């Protein structure tokens, strides 16, 4: 494990008719669960730990988790197919990372853990430093839904044609019409990050994510553990988790 992060080759299973099952690398860290391109290691999608409401190993070889961002009405299901060992290992690491964040005073679910966060404000300081160290500079979506796979705007349902062009959202990769992709925003907090076209839904999601990162950054403290200490602590927690018998690894639900 390098810098407290491991990568696993898995299949990201399709959840709708407009998606395709694809091979990706799954990387789990204190900033969340990332889907990476297998050839370039570029980030395709990231699910912050604080948005993950539940995770489980289903059908013995599929790691399944549900993510609910600030703009989602219901949690979205994400399924990663591999083998029994890999699926359970990913479950262990996600659980260990969540425990680590809770010990730091971070949130596992924003609304449910707001009181805990207020009681431990000092432990939240410096968390953004760790996130920025392991966050790639470019979060732009590399895998896009093929043009020919979508005939209507994903948001408003307008039919595409000669006068209604398709536009990809650089965050989620789905296809929208021009009026539903008016937003332009940088996908990371990096100084050199360029604004890109996003759909209205992702504009709200990314704006909220960057706002949260900025708020945490303003509270950083030099007296906290270094990122090396955090990586070692995550490793220790993971080792402890791995010694738990497999039969005890039931569904993990993060509750207040």
C-alpha positions as CSV (number, residue, x, y, z in Angstrom):
1,X,0.0,0.0,0.0
2,X,1.5,3.3,-1.1
3,X,0.5,6.5,0.8
4,X,-2.3,4.5,2.4
5,X,-3.9,3.7,-0.9
6,X,-4.4,0.4,-2.8
7,X,-5.7,-0.2,-6.3
8,X,-7.8,-3.2,-7.5
9,X,-8.7,-4.2,-11.0
10,X,-12.5,-4.6,-11.1
11,X,-15.5,-4.4,-13.4
12,X,-17.8,-1.4,-12.9
13,X,-21.2,-2.9,-13.7
14,X,-23.8,-1.0,-15.7
15,X,-26.7,0.3,-13.7
16,X,-28.9,1.6,-16.6
17,X,-29.4,1.0,-20.3
18,X,-27.3,4.1,-21.1
19,X,-24.2,2.6,-19.4
20,X,-21.7,-0.1,-20.3
21,X,-19.9,-2.5,-18.0
22,X,-16.2,-1.4,-18.0
23,X,-12.9,-2.5,-16.6
24,X,-11.5,0.0,-14.1
25,X,-9.1,0.3,-11.2
26,X,-10.7,0.9,-7.9
27,X,-8.6,3.0,-5.5
28,X,-9.7,3.5,-1.9
29,X,-8.2,6.3,0.2
30,X,-9.2,8.7,2.9
31,X,-10.7,11.0,0.3
32,X,-13.1,8.3,-1.0
33,X,-13.5,5.5,-3.6
34,X,-12.1,6.4,-7.0
35,X,-12.6,4.7,-10.4
36,X,-9.4,5.0,-12.5
37,X,-8.8,4.3,-16.2
38,X,-6.8,1.1,-16.4
39,X,-4.4,2.5,-19.1
40,X,-3.7,6.0,-17.9
41,X,-4.7,5.9,-14.2
42,X,-6.8,9.0,-14.8
43,X,-9.7,9.5,-12.4
44,X,-13.0,8.6,-14.0
45,X,-15.2,9.2,-10.9
46,X,-14.8,9.7,-7.2
47,X,-17.2,8.9,-4.4
48,X,-16.2,10.8,-1.2
49,X,-16.5,8.6,1.9
50,X,-18.9,11.1,3.5
51,X,-21.4,10.3,0.6
52,X,-21.3,6.5,1.1
53,X,-24.3,5.5,3.1
54,X,-23.9,1.7,3.0
55,X,-21.6,-1.0,1.6
56,X,-21.8,-4.7,1.2
57,X,-20.4,-7.8,-0.6
58,X,-23.2,-9.3,-2.7
59,X,-23.2,-12.5,-4.8
60,X,-19.8,-13.3,-3.0
61,X,-17.7,-11.4,-5.6
62,X,-19.4,-8.0,-6.0
63,X,-18.6,-5.1,-3.8
64,X,-21.7,-2.9,-3.7
65,X,-22.0,0.5,-2.2
66,X,-24.6,3.3,-2.2
67,X,-23.5,7.0,-2.6
68,X,-25.8,10.0,-1.9
69,X,-24.4,13.4,-2.7
70,X,-26.0,16.7,-1.7
71,X,-28.0,16.8,-4.9
72,X,-29.2,13.2,-5.0
73,X,-32.7,12.4,-3.9
74,X,-32.0,8.8,-3.4
75,X,-28.6,7.0,-2.9
76,X,-27.0,5.7,-6.2
77,X,-25.9,2.1,-6.3
78,X,-22.4,1.3,-7.6
79,X,-21.3,-2.4,-8.1
80,X,-17.7,-3.5,-8.6
81,X,-17.3,-7.1,-9.7
82,X,-14.0,-9.0,-9.0
83,X,-13.5,-12.1,-6.9
84,X,-14.4,-13.1,-3.3
85,X,-11.0,-12.1,-1.8
86,X,-10.9,-8.7,-3.6
87,X,-14.5,-7.8,-2.8
88,X,-14.0,-8.5,0.9
89,X,-10.7,-6.7,0.9
90,X,-12.3,-3.5,-0.6
91,X,-15.0,-3.8,2.0
92,X,-12.4,-4.0,4.7
93,X,-10.5,-1.0,3.4
94,X,-13.5,1.2,3.0
95,X,-14.6,0.3,6.5
96,X,-11.1,1.1,7.9
97,X,-11.0,4.4,6.0
98,X,-14.4,5.4,7.4
99,X,-13.3,4.5,10.9
100,X,-10.1,6.6,10.4
101,X,-12.1,9.6,9.3
102,X,-14.5,9.3,12.2
103,X,-11.5,9.2,14.6
104,X,-10.3,12.4,12.9
105,X,-13.6,14.0,13.5
106,X,-14.7,14.0,9.9
107,X,-18.1,13.0,8.8
108,X,-19.4,9.7,7.4
109,X,-22.7,11.3,6.5
110,X,-22.9,15.1,6.6
111,X,-26.4,15.5,8.0
112,X,-26.1,12.6,10.5
113,X,-22.7,13.5,11.9
114,X,-22.9,17.3,12.1
115,X,-23.2,17.2,15.9
116,X,-20.1,15.0,16.2
117,X,-18.1,17.2,13.9
118,X,-19.0,20.3,16.0
119,X,-17.9,18.5,19.2
120,X,-14.5,17.7,17.7
121,X,-13.5,20.7,15.5
122,X,-9.8,20.5,16.1
123,X,-9.6,16.9,14.7
124,X,-11.0,18.1,11.4
125,X,-8.1,20.5,10.9
126,X,-5.6,19.4,8.3
127,X,-7.7,16.7,6.8
128,X,-7.8,18.7,3.5
129,X,-4.0,18.5,3.4
130,X,-4.1,14.8,3.3
131,X,-6.8,14.7,0.7
132,X,-4.9,17.1,-1.6
133,X,-1.7,15.0,-1.3
134,X,-3.4,11.9,-2.8
135,X,-5.9,13.7,-5.1
136,X,-4.8,13.8,-8.8
137,X,-4.6,17.2,-10.5
138,X,-7.3,16.5,-13.1
139,X,-10.7,14.9,-12.2
140,X,-12.2,15.3,-15.7
141,X,-14.3,12.4,-16.8
142,X,-12.4,10.4,-19.4
143,X,-15.0,7.7,-20.1
144,X,-18.0,9.2,-21.8
145,X,-21.3,7.7,-22.7
146,X,-21.0,7.1,-26.5
147,X,-23.0,9.6,-28.6
148,X,-24.9,6.9,-30.5
149,X,-26.1,5.4,-27.2
150,X,-28.3,8.4,-26.2
151,X,-31.0,9.9,-28.4
152,X,-32.5,12.3,-25.8
153,X,-31.0,14.8,-23.3
154,X,-30.4,13.0,-20.0
155,X,-31.9,15.9,-18.1
156,X,-34.8,17.3,-20.0
157,X,-35.5,14.6,-22.5
158,X,-35.2,16.8,-25.6
159,X,-34.5,14.8,-28.8
160,X,-31.1,15.3,-30.3
161,X,-31.0,16.3,-34.0
162,X,-29.4,18.7,-36.5
163,X,-30.3,21.7,-34.4
164,X,-29.9,20.1,-30.9
165,X,-26.3,19.0,-30.3
166,X,-25.0,16.5,-27.8
167,X,-22.7,17.8,-25.0
168,X,-20.9,15.6,-22.5
169,X,-20.7,16.6,-18.9
170,X,-17.0,16.4,-17.9
171,X,-17.9,15.3,-14.4
172,X,-20.4,12.5,-14.8
173,X,-19.8,11.7,-18.5
174,X,-23.5,11.6,-19.4
175,X,-24.9,13.4,-22.5
176,X,-27.1,16.6,-22.3
177,X,-28.3,19.4,-24.6
178,X,-26.8,22.8,-24.6
179,X,-29.3,24.4,-22.2
180,X,-28.7,21.7,-19.6
181,X,-25.0,22.2,-19.7
182,X,-24.6,25.9,-19.2
183,X,-22.4,25.4,-16.2
184,X,-18.6,25.8,-16.4
185,X,-16.5,25.0,-13.3
186,X,-13.1,23.6,-12.4
187,X,-13.4,20.0,-11.0
188,X,-10.6,20.4,-8.4
189,X,-9.3,23.1,-6.1
190,X,-6.0,23.1,-7.9
191,X,-4.8,26.6,-8.9
192,X,-4.3,25.7,-12.5
193,X,-7.5,23.7,-12.9
194,X,-9.5,24.9,-15.9
195,X,-13.3,25.4,-15.9
196,X,-15.0,22.7,-18.0
197,X,-18.6,22.1,-19.2
198,X,-20.8,20.3,-16.7
199,X,-24.5,19.5,-16.4
200,X,-26.7,21.4,-13.9
201,X,-26.7,18.5,-11.5
202,X,-22.9,18.1,-11.4
203,X,-22.5,21.9,-11.2
204,X,-24.3,21.9,-7.8
205,X,-22.5,18.7,-6.7
206,X,-19.0,20.0,-7.6
207,X,-19.7,23.5,-6.2
208,X,-20.7,21.9,-2.9
209,X,-17.7,19.6,-2.8
210,X,-15.2,22.5,-3.5
211,X,-17.0,24.6,-0.9
212,X,-16.6,21.9,1.7
213,X,-12.9,21.5,0.8
214,X,-12.4,25.2,1.1
215,X,-14.1,25.3,4.5
216,X,-11.9,22.4,5.8
217,X,-8.8,24.0,4.4
218,X,-9.4,27.1,6.4
219,X,-9.4,25.1,9.6
220,X,-6.1,23.2,9.0
221,X,-3.6,23.0,11.8
222,X,0.1,22.3,11.8
223,X,-0.2,20.4,15.1
224,X,-2.2,17.5,13.5
225,X,-0.7,14.2,12.4
226,X,1.3,14.3,9.2
227,X,0.0,12.4,6.2
228,X,2.5,9.6,6.8
229,X,1.1,9.1,10.3
230,X,-2.4,8.9,8.9
231,X,-1.3,6.4,6.3
232,X,0.3,4.2,8.9
233,X,-2.8,4.5,11.1
234,X,-5.0,3.4,8.2
235,X,-2.7,0.5,7.5
236,X,-2.9,-0.7,11.1
237,X,-6.7,-0.4,11.1
238,X,-6.8,-2.3,7.8
239,X,-4.7,-5.1,9.2
240,X,-7.0,-5.4,12.2
241,X,-10.0,-5.6,9.9
242,X,-8.4,-8.3,7.8
243,X,-8.1,-10.5,10.9
244,X,-11.9,-10.4,11.4
245,X,-13.4,-13.8,10.2
246,X,-15.0,-13.5,6.8
247,X,-18.3,-14.8,8.1
248,X,-18.6,-11.8,10.3
249,X,-18.3,-9.3,7.4
250,X,-21.9,-8.5,7.1
251,X,-23.5,-5.4,5.5
252,X,-21.9,-2.2,6.8
253,X,-24.3,0.7,7.3
254,X,-23.0,4.0,8.5
255,X,-25.4,5.5,11.0
256,X,-25.2,8.3,13.5
